[in-house]
Amino acid sequence: MLKISWDAGHAGFGVTPGKRALDNSMYEWDFNDGVVDYAMEALSHYENVEQLRVDDPSGRVDVPLSERANRVNQWGSHLHISVHGNAATPSANGIETFVHPSASALNRDIALHIHNYVVNRTNRGNRGLKEADFQILRATNADSLLIEGGFMTNPEELALMKTNQYRATVGRAIADAIVTKFNLKGKNQVENQPTNVIRYIDTGGYAGPALLEIHNYLVKTGHNYDTKRGPDGSILFLVGPFDTGMANYKEATASISKFDSNMRILTREQAADWR
């Protein structure tokens, strides 16, 4: 059983002064809470995973860091993830992840794996894996990391951080990184499934503004895709592969179908013919 604990940094509703956008349009907790919610929901579809949130999920109380760490340790967590929003100068941007200076090689490897997933899915700048003597990292016995999912002081990233789409992208990237790192098995999966559970998405043809829209969607969400030109000159995208048990499979098919009703789900063999 893999035990994962979470905390959304700080609290909302003005409880932790200063932890908000400069124009007061978003509390840091709003972003952190959304990311944690999406990540925990995604992992709830996998076997042999237990999860615990050690901050106040209502955002009304800023649970002290010492109390958060005590909850992590008493529960016996294997991995603790603390989610934050960053702040600096308006030009600062990107994703950075912290581990404690005394973190083990395994802890660093897990943190870097998660960090890279978030960078690739969000298409934001890579500020790297860093060390810091943060209390939540120092006081927890579990492998732990603190991830900064964007800068509230950067206008472009603040606009993203306000959206559920970006929060979902960050949260699900963290979850998918954990799935691959720990080789988790979906609750609706069975051993030795036939290869036809692997699916690809043929989006149909795009041109003009629609072409840019679907391209930007795929880049922002980090989905793998190939392209080719259709007989009418439009661009077709082949997205995937997806195991149909993956948490982001339904999200991807639902989101892409909004762009074009011509979307088709292809088997691995059909995708090979497509190419």
C-alpha positions as a Markdown table, in Angstrom:
| # | Residue | x | y | z |
|---|---|---|---|---|
| 1 | Met | 0.0 | 0.0 | 0.0 |
| 2 | Leu | 1.4 | 3.4 | -1.0 |
| 3 | Lys | 0.5 | 6.1 | 1.5 |
| 4 | Ile | 0.5 | 9.6 | 0.0 |
| 5 | Ser | -0.1 | 12.8 | 2.1 |
| 6 | Trp | -0.8 | 16.2 | 0.7 |
| 7 | Asp | -1.0 | 19.8 | 1.9 |
| 8 | Ala | -2.2 | 22.9 | 0.1 |
| 9 | Gly | 0.2 | 25.6 | 1.3 |
| 10 | His | -1.1 | 28.3 | 3.6 |
| 11 | Ala | -4.9 | 29.1 | 3.9 |
| 12 | Gly | -7.4 | 31.2 | 2.0 |
| 13 | Phe | -9.8 | 34.0 | 2.8 |
| 14 | Gly | -7.1 | 36.4 | 4.1 |
| 15 | Val | -6.1 | 34.0 | 6.9 |
| 16 | Thr | -2.5 | 34.1 | 5.9 |
| 17 | Pro | -1.8 | 37.7 | 4.9 |
| 18 | Gly | 0.3 | 38.3 | 1.9 |
| 19 | Lys | -0.3 | 34.9 | 0.3 |
| 20 | Arg | -2.3 | 36.3 | -2.6 |
| 21 | Ala | -1.9 | 38.0 | -6.0 |
| 22 | Leu | -0.7 | 41.6 | -5.9 |
| 23 | Asp | -4.1 | 42.8 | -7.2 |
| 24 | Asn | -6.0 | 40.6 | -4.6 |
| 25 | Ser | -7.7 | 38.7 | -7.3 |
| 26 | Met | -6.6 | 35.2 | -6.0 |
| 27 | Tyr | -5.4 | 33.7 | -2.8 |
| 28 | Glu | -2.5 | 31.4 | -3.2 |
| 29 | Trp | -4.5 | 28.7 | -1.4 |
| 30 | Asp | -7.1 | 28.8 | -4.2 |
| 31 | Phe | -4.6 | 27.6 | -6.6 |
| 32 | Asn | -2.9 | 25.1 | -4.2 |
| 33 | Asp | -6.3 | 23.7 | -3.2 |
| 34 | Gly | -7.4 | 23.1 | -6.8 |
| 35 | Val | -4.2 | 21.3 | -7.7 |
| 36 | Val | -4.4 | 19.0 | -4.6 |
| 37 | Asp | -8.1 | 18.2 | -5.3 |
| 38 | Tyr | -7.4 | 17.3 | -8.9 |
| 39 | Ala | -4.3 | 15.2 | -8.0 |
| 40 | Met | -6.1 | 13.3 | -5.3 |
| 41 | Glu | -9.1 | 12.6 | -7.5 |
| 42 | Ala | -6.9 | 11.3 | -10.3 |
| 43 | Leu | -5.1 | 8.9 | -7.9 |
| 44 | Ser | -8.4 | 7.7 | -6.3 |
| 45 | His | -8.8 | 5.5 | -9.5 |
| 46 | Tyr | -5.7 | 3.4 | -8.7 |
| 47 | Glu | -5.4 | 0.4 | -6.5 |
| 48 | Asn | -3.3 | 0.1 | -3.3 |
| 49 | Val | -3.1 | 3.9 | -2.7 |
| 50 | Glu | -4.2 | 5.6 | 0.5 |
| 51 | Gln | -4.3 | 9.4 | 0.6 |
| 52 | Leu | -4.4 | 12.0 | 3.5 |
| 53 | Arg | -4.7 | 15.7 | 3.3 |
| 54 | Val | -3.1 | 17.4 | 6.3 |
| 55 | Asp | -4.1 | 21.0 | 5.8 |
| 56 | Asp | -7.6 | 22.4 | 6.4 |
| 57 | Pro | -9.5 | 21.6 | 3.1 |
| 58 | Ser | -11.9 | 24.4 | 3.8 |
| 59 | Gly | -9.0 | 26.9 | 3.7 |
| 60 | Arg | -10.4 | 28.7 | 6.8 |
| 61 | Val | -7.6 | 27.6 | 9.1 |
| 62 | Asp | -3.9 | 27.8 | 8.5 |
| 63 | Val | -2.8 | 24.6 | 10.1 |
| 64 | Pro | 0.7 | 25.1 | 11.6 |
| 65 | Leu | 3.5 | 23.4 | 9.7 |
| 66 | Ser | 4.5 | 21.4 | 12.8 |
| 67 | Glu | 1.0 | 20.0 | 13.1 |
| 68 | Arg | 0.9 | 19.1 | 9.4 |
| 69 | Ala | 4.3 | 17.3 | 9.7 |
| 70 | Asn | 3.0 | 15.5 | 12.9 |
| 71 | Arg | 0.0 | 14.3 | 11.0 |
| 72 | Val | 2.2 | 13.0 | 8.1 |
| 73 | Asn | 4.5 | 11.2 | 10.5 |
| 74 | Gln | 1.7 | 9.7 | 12.7 |
| 75 | Trp | -0.1 | 8.4 | 9.7 |
| 76 | Gly | 3.0 | 6.8 | 8.3 |
| 77 | Ser | 3.1 | 8.5 | 4.9 |
| 78 | His | 5.5 | 7.2 | 2.3 |
| 79 | Leu | 5.4 | 10.4 | 0.2 |
| 80 | His | 4.4 | 13.9 | 1.1 |
| 81 | Ile | 3.6 | 16.6 | -1.4 |
| 82 | Ser | 3.2 | 20.3 | -0.5 |
| 83 | Val | 1.7 | 22.5 | -3.3 |
| 84 | His | 2.4 | 26.2 | -3.5 |
| 85 | Gly | 2.2 | 29.2 | -5.7 |
| 86 | Asn | 5.4 | 31.3 | -6.1 |
| 87 | Ala | 6.1 | 35.0 | -5.8 |
| 88 | Ala | 9.0 | 37.2 | -6.9 |
| 89 | Thr | 9.5 | 39.9 | -9.6 |
| 90 | Pro | 7.0 | 40.2 | -12.4 |
| 91 | Ser | 9.5 | 38.7 | -14.9 |
| 92 | Ala | 10.0 | 35.5 | -12.8 |
| 93 | Asn | 8.2 | 32.5 | -14.2 |
| 94 | Gly | 8.1 | 28.8 | -14.4 |
| 95 | Ile | 8.0 | 25.7 | -12.2 |
| 96 | Glu | 10.4 | 24.8 | -9.5 |
| 97 | Thr | 10.4 | 21.9 | -7.0 |
| 98 | Phe | 12.2 | 21.7 | -3.6 |
| 99 | Val | 13.6 | 18.9 | -1.5 |
| 100 | His | 15.4 | 19.1 | 1.8 |
| 101 | Pro | 19.2 | 19.3 | 1.6 |
| 102 | Ser | 19.4 | 16.0 | 3.4 |
| 103 | Ala | 16.9 | 14.2 | 1.1 |
| 104 | Ser | 17.9 | 10.8 | -0.1 |
| 105 | Ala | 18.8 | 9.9 | -3.7 |
| 106 | Leu | 15.4 | 8.1 | -4.0 |
| 107 | Asn | 13.6 | 11.2 | -2.6 |
| 108 | Arg | 15.4 | 13.4 | -5.2 |
| 109 | Asp | 14.6 | 11.0 | -8.0 |
| 110 | Ile | 10.9 | 11.0 | -7.2 |
| 111 | Ala | 10.8 | 14.7 | -6.9 |
| 112 | Leu | 12.6 | 15.2 | -10.2 |
| 113 | His | 10.3 | 12.8 | -11.9 |
| 114 | Ile | 7.2 | 14.7 | -10.7 |
| 115 | His | 8.8 | 18.0 | -11.5 |
| 116 | Asn | 9.5 | 17.0 | -15.1 |
| 117 | Tyr | 6.0 | 15.8 | -15.6 |
| 118 | Val | 4.6 | 19.2 | -14.5 |
| 119 | Val | 7.0 | 21.1 | -16.6 |
| 120 | Asn | 6.2 | 19.1 | -19.7 |
| 121 | Arg | 2.4 | 19.1 | -19.2 |
| 122 | Thr | 2.2 | 22.9 | -18.5 |
| 123 | Asn | 4.8 | 24.0 | -21.0 |
| 124 | Arg | 6.1 | 26.5 | -18.4 |
| 125 | Gly | 9.7 | 27.3 | -17.8 |
| 126 | Asn | 11.9 | 24.7 | -16.0 |
| 127 | Arg | 13.5 | 26.3 | -12.9 |
| 128 | Gly | 14.8 | 22.9 | -11.8 |
| 129 | Leu | 15.0 | 20.8 | -8.7 |
| 130 | Lys | 16.3 | 22.8 | -5.8 |
| 131 | Glu | 17.2 | 22.4 | -2.1 |
| 132 | Ala | 15.7 | 24.3 | 0.8 |
| 133 | Asp | 15.5 | 23.9 | 4.5 |
| 134 | Phe | 11.7 | 24.3 | 4.6 |
| 135 | Gln | 10.0 | 23.1 | 7.8 |
| 136 | Ile | 7.5 | 20.9 | 6.0 |
| 137 | Leu | 10.4 | 19.1 | 4.3 |
| 138 | Arg | 12.7 | 19.0 | 7.3 |
| 139 | Ala | 10.0 | 17.7 | 9.8 |
| 140 | Thr | 8.4 | 15.0 | 7.8 |
| 141 | Asn | 9.8 | 11.4 | 7.9 |
| 142 | Ala | 8.4 | 10.6 | 4.5 |
| 143 | Asp | 10.0 | 11.3 | 1.2 |
| 144 | Ser | 8.8 | 14.8 | 0.6 |
| 145 | Leu | 8.8 | 17.6 | -1.9 |
| 146 | Leu | 7.4 | 21.1 | -2.3 |
| 147 | Ile | 6.3 | 22.2 | -5.8 |
| 148 | Glu | 5.8 | 25.7 | -6.9 |
| 149 | Gly | 3.3 | 25.6 | -9.7 |
| 150 | Gly | 3.7 | 29.1 | -11.1 |
| 151 | Phe | 4.3 | 32.7 | -10.1 |
| 152 | Met | 1.4 | 34.8 | -8.9 |
| 153 | Thr | 3.5 | 37.9 | -9.5 |
| 154 | Asn | 3.8 | 37.0 | -13.2 |
| 155 | Pro | 0.7 | 38.3 | -15.1 |
| 156 | Glu | 0.7 | 35.5 | -17.6 |
| 157 | Glu | 1.1 | 32.7 | -15.0 |
| 158 | Leu | -1.4 | 34.3 | -12.6 |
| 159 | Ala | -4.0 | 34.3 | -15.4 |
| 160 | Leu | -3.3 | 30.5 | -15.9 |
| 161 | Met | -3.3 | 29.8 | -12.1 |
| 162 | Lys | -6.8 | 31.3 | -11.8 |
| 163 | Thr | -8.2 | 28.7 | -14.2 |
| 164 | Asn | -9.5 | 25.2 | -13.3 |
| 165 | Gln | -7.9 | 23.9 | -16.6 |
| 166 | Tyr | -4.4 | 24.9 | -15.4 |
| 167 | Arg | -5.0 | 23.6 | -11.9 |
| 168 | Ala | -6.2 | 20.3 | -13.3 |
| 169 | Thr | -3.2 | 20.1 | -15.6 |
| 170 | Val | -0.8 | 20.5 | -12.7 |
| 171 | Gly | -2.7 | 18.2 | -10.4 |
| 172 | Arg | -3.1 | 15.4 | -13.0 |
| 173 | Ala | 0.5 | 15.7 | -14.1 |
| 174 | Ile | 1.6 | 15.1 | -10.5 |
| 175 | Ala | -0.8 | 12.1 | -10.3 |
| 176 | Asp | 0.4 | 10.6 | -13.6 |
| 177 | Ala | 4.0 | 11.0 | -12.5 |
| 178 | Ile | 3.2 | 9.0 | -9.3 |
| 179 | Val | 1.4 | 6.4 | -11.4 |
| 180 | Thr | 4.4 | 5.8 | -13.7 |
| 181 | Lys | 7.0 | 6.1 | -10.9 |
| 182 | Phe | 5.3 | 3.5 | -8.7 |
| 183 | Asn | 3.8 | 1.4 | -11.5 |
| 184 | Leu | 0.3 | 1.8 | -10.1 |
| 185 | Lys | -2.6 | -0.3 | -11.5 |
| 186 | Gly | -6.0 | 1.2 | -12.3 |
| 187 | Lys | -8.9 | -0.1 | -10.3 |
| 188 | Asn | -10.7 | -1.1 | -13.6 |
| 189 | Gln | -7.6 | -2.8 | -15.0 |
| 190 | Val | -6.9 | -6.6 | -14.9 |
| 191 | Glu | -3.7 | -8.4 | -15.5 |
| 192 | Asn | -2.8 | -9.4 | -19.1 |
| 193 | Gln | -5.3 | -7.1 | -20.8 |
| 194 | Pro | -5.4 | -7.4 | -24.6 |
| 195 | Thr | -3.6 | -4.8 | -26.6 |
| 196 | Asn | -6.9 | -3.3 | -27.8 |
| 197 | Val | -7.2 | -1.3 | -24.5 |
| 198 | Ile | -4.6 | 1.0 | -26.0 |
| 199 | Arg | -6.4 | 3.8 | -27.8 |
| 200 | Tyr | -5.5 | 6.8 | -30.0 |
| 201 | Ile | -7.6 | 9.8 | -30.9 |
| 202 | Asp | -7.9 | 11.0 | -34.5 |
| 203 | Thr | -9.1 | 14.6 | -34.0 |
| 204 | Gly | -10.3 | 15.2 | -37.6 |
| 205 | Gly | -9.1 | 18.1 | -39.7 |
| 206 | Tyr | -8.3 | 21.7 | -38.7 |
| 207 | Ala | -7.3 | 24.9 | -40.5 |
| 208 | Gly | -7.2 | 28.6 | -39.6 |
| 209 | Pro | -8.0 | 29.6 | -36.0 |
| 210 | Ala | -9.2 | 26.1 | -35.2 |
| 211 | Leu | -5.8 | 24.7 | -36.1 |
| 212 | Leu | -4.1 | 27.0 | -33.6 |
| 213 | Glu | -6.7 | 26.3 | -30.9 |
| 214 | Ile | -6.3 | 22.6 | -31.0 |
| 215 | His | -2.5 | 22.8 | -31.3 |
| 216 | Asn | -2.3 | 25.1 | -28.2 |
| 217 | Tyr | -4.6 | 22.8 | -26.3 |
| 218 | Leu | -2.4 | 19.8 | -27.0 |
| 219 | Val | 0.8 | 21.7 | -26.1 |
| 220 | Lys | -0.6 | 23.0 | -22.8 |
| 221 | Thr | -2.0 | 19.7 | -21.6 |
| 222 | Gly | 1.2 | 17.8 | -22.6 |
| 223 | His | -0.6 | 15.1 | -24.8 |
| 224 | Asn | 1.6 | 13.3 | -27.2 |
| 225 | Tyr | 0.6 | 13.7 | -30.8 |
| 226 | Asp | 1.6 | 13.2 | -34.5 |
| 227 | Thr | 0.3 | 15.3 | -37.4 |
| 228 | Lys | -0.3 | 14.9 | -41.1 |
| 229 | Arg | -2.1 | 16.9 | -43.8 |
| 230 | Gly | -5.5 | 15.7 | -44.9 |
| 231 | Pro | -6.6 | 15.5 | -48.5 |
| 232 | Asp | -8.4 | 18.9 | -48.2 |
| 233 | Gly | -5.2 | 20.6 | -46.9 |
| 234 | Ser | -6.3 | 20.6 | -43.2 |
| 235 | Ile | -4.1 | 19.3 | -40.4 |
| 236 | Leu | -5.0 | 16.1 | -38.6 |
| 237 | Phe | -3.7 | 15.2 | -35.2 |
| 238 | Leu | -3.3 | 11.7 | -33.8 |
| 239 | Val | -3.2 | 11.9 | -30.0 |
| 240 | Gly | -2.0 | 9.2 | -27.7 |
| 241 | Pro | -1.5 | 6.5 | -26.9 |
| 242 | Phe | -3.8 | 6.2 | -23.9 |
| 243 | Asp | -4.5 | 3.1 | -21.8 |
| 244 | Thr | -8.2 | 3.4 | -21.3 |
| 245 | Gly | -7.7 | 2.9 | -17.6 |
| 246 | Met | -5.6 | 6.1 | -17.3 |
| 247 | Ala | -7.1 | 8.9 | -15.3 |
| 248 | Asn | -6.7 | 11.4 | -18.1 |
| 249 | Tyr | -8.2 | 9.3 | -20.9 |
| 250 | Lys | -11.8 | 10.5 | -20.4 |
| 251 | Glu | -10.6 | 14.1 | -19.9 |
| 252 | Ala | -8.7 | 14.0 | -23.2 |
| 253 | Thr | -11.5 | 12.5 | -25.2 |
| 254 | Ala | -14.1 | 14.8 | -23.8 |
| 255 | Ser | -12.0 | 17.9 | -24.2 |
| 256 | Ile | -10.9 | 17.1 | -27.8 |
| 257 | Ser | -14.4 | 16.2 | -28.9 |
| 258 | Lys | -15.5 | 19.8 | -28.1 |
| 259 | Phe | -13.3 | 21.0 | -31.0 |
| 260 | Asp | -14.6 | 18.7 | -33.7 |
| 261 | Ser | -17.4 | 16.2 | -34.0 |
| 262 | Asn | -15.3 | 14.2 | -36.4 |
| 263 | Met | -13.1 | 12.8 | -33.7 |
| 264 | Arg | -12.5 | 9.0 | -33.8 |
| 265 | Ile | -11.0 | 6.6 | -31.3 |
| 266 | Leu | -8.5 | 4.3 | -33.0 |
| 267 | Thr | -6.9 | 1.1 | -31.9 |
| 268 | Arg | -3.2 | 0.6 | -31.9 |
| 269 | Glu | -3.5 | -1.2 | -35.3 |
| 270 | Gln | -5.6 | 1.5 | -36.8 |
| 271 | Ala | -3.1 | 4.2 | -35.5 |
| 272 | Ala | -0.3 | 2.3 | -37.3 |
| 273 | Asp | -2.3 | 2.5 | -40.5 |
| 274 | Trp | -3.0 | 6.2 | -39.9 |
| 275 | Arg | 0.7 | 6.9 | -40.0 |
